[in-house]
Amino acid sequence: MVHSYNRKILHVDLTQGKTWVEEPPEAFYRTYGGGSAMGLHYILKEVPPGIDALAPENVLTLFAGVPTGMPISGQSRVMANAKSPLTGGIGDAQAGGFWPAELKFAGFDGIVIRGKSLQPVYLWIHDGKAELRDAGHLWGKVTGEVEGVLRKELGDNKIQVLQIGPAGEKLSRIACLINMCNRANGRTGMGAVMGSKNLRAVAVRGDRKPTAANPQALSKLTKLGKQNFDAIPDVNGLGVHGTASGVPSQNATGTLPTRNWNEGQFEGFQQISGETMSATILKERDTCYGCLVRCKRVVETEFAGTPVVPLYGGPEYETVSTMGSYCGVADLSAIALANQICNQYGLDTISAGATVAFAMECFENGLITEKDTGGIQLRFGNAEALVRMLEMIGKREGFGDLLAEGSERAAKHIGKHASDYLITVKGSEAPAHMPHAKKSLSIIYAVNPFGADHQSHEHDPYYEEGGSPLYFRRMAMIGLDKPQPPGSLNEEKVRMTYVTQVFFSALDSYGLCQFVWGPSWELYGPDDMIEMLRAATGWDITLDEFMRVGERRLNMMRAFNAREGLDRKADVLPIKFFKPLQGTGPTAGVFFDAKENEHWRDVYYQMAGWDVRTGNPDKRKLAALGLDWFEL
Amino acid sequence: MRIRVTLHSVLREKLPPEAKGQTQFVLPDGSTLSAVVTRLGMTDMVYAINGSVERNWERPLRDTDEVDVFVRAGGG
């Protein structure tokens, strides 16, 4: 008997209009842990080399993790993968909410989506069955309307809906997937891939809750979680004031990207902090299935006469920063409306905010004018211009049509020296954490297979002298027992970057939230996590096996990229990082040296066991991970 | 000398609610940041002086300096 998962994967061929069910053996689950690695198995096997990411031959996978749906915090996650229309390499994005657990309750662990439907359709999955239904009446509607229509026509208010918005329908390369109208698989354009297949939504409902192998052990861990939540200030702050609780410390550290990364401190930081949100526009805290942290925000306000309603949730740290300091906007209500527009139209808030900030810098420097923007004064700090432009991106109207392609393609179109203002790696816009003080980010932003990402390793300040003894004890469990001087970048920091990247890669395979399960400040440490996985599955899983799964996923992504022609030459930081940061604070004047960054990348590739000349795994490395079936 | 201390996020709960996370310390001239750290008893946190993070706890304080205390900020 299997525990915690269904041993059922749903396959969909939209060209043929067919669905079928696969029942892989337990060994398959043990190899990948579910989640992103399991989805990548199908992508690496089936996606032909060199295809257009928006062609029917692309394969989109939506996978929950093996423990998703268990009665414990931080397990309800869905991982989306496909070839990315934004980067040309592997795409990857994760989301929480109630949809992932409901997918399990509906009888499936993951979905593999191929082909392209002639007409718009949606997928209705319930009680172990799946059917494709006409979605002509949903096309063009914003997410909130679609969720309402589907719940009404399927006659159940508890149906969970994962969908694209109008931006995904119109193939914006920064379009995302949205569930609950406020949880996003944000990065790398997965919404455009789903839109290219004419698939508007995946609705799920079921009551087949998987069993745990050892429910008592899970219950004991839940009690420990409650104690930890009160005892660990970092995770407590995240719950009480949301992810934007980090705004003041980011600002003090000089790592709050301001006016398109020209500065690291923002004079308006207090107006946009999580504490200010709690004291002003916060209506309530929200959660994902089974989680006690409750870090999600629900806000209610209005900006320029437009109401911001609770249905669309509230802005996360990333949204507060990309729409706020990144664009020079210090108005929390405007940021909340920006968040709502992105959730209505299905836009990644990071790429959308960063792309508007890029355009603002182009405007400030005369590379584009009001003639281009349709009369909009696209200047830093102009909150009205921000929300107007986001709506134009969502609808692909006027100048928004160009920005819907993402900043890198927009820069090519604008020409002149617009590319000097890009904050992208592999074409994907960087999130709102700056390597200028968190030096490990200068490695991970460069080498991460799907572009600059802040959730692909543990930030190095947690591995610096003077930190918490609890965090150091946890780090030591994965062999990181030599905390380094603050602000340094050295071989041990690179080792920490690689090891925690492997750890986070495994989290995205087993489908575990990175605020709840992690190697330092999170609700639970690595030892608790292994205990949880054992209690859920009944497997004799070890930390070594967990890390092996993470390494396998990382190599699968890098191998996919290698086949698509991406190598170390694509692992390049934005030009701006090599120029002194302006403004105030501890990072003013800080810049990176290209040669030095190249040196640390060499060290990283060696640690990963990759060919330093290419920065990619070779056949021998893939074989060692059981991936010899993949043709490089 | 008088130093204004602001505790951020959930740390402010260590002070009475009406304080809104703010308090004032009177310290002998020549005191360093470590005097604030010791008095708060919070050695794992991030400290900033006048808006910029300060890792050197032996840095001397001056009258009217403002000290901010944060939890560390990771991803998210």
Interface residues (C-beta under 8 A of the other chain):
Chain A: P233 D234 N236 G237 L238 V240 H241 T243 S245 G246 P248 S249 Q250 N251 A252 T253 G254 Q265 G274 E275 C295 E316 Y317 E318 H433 A437 H454 Q455 E458 H459 P461 Y462 G466 G467 S468 P469 P486 G487 Q514 F515 S520 W521 T584 G585 P586
Chain B: H8 S9 V10 L11 R12 T43 D44 M45 V46 A48 G51 S52 V53 R55 D68 F70 V71 R72 A73 G74 G75 G76
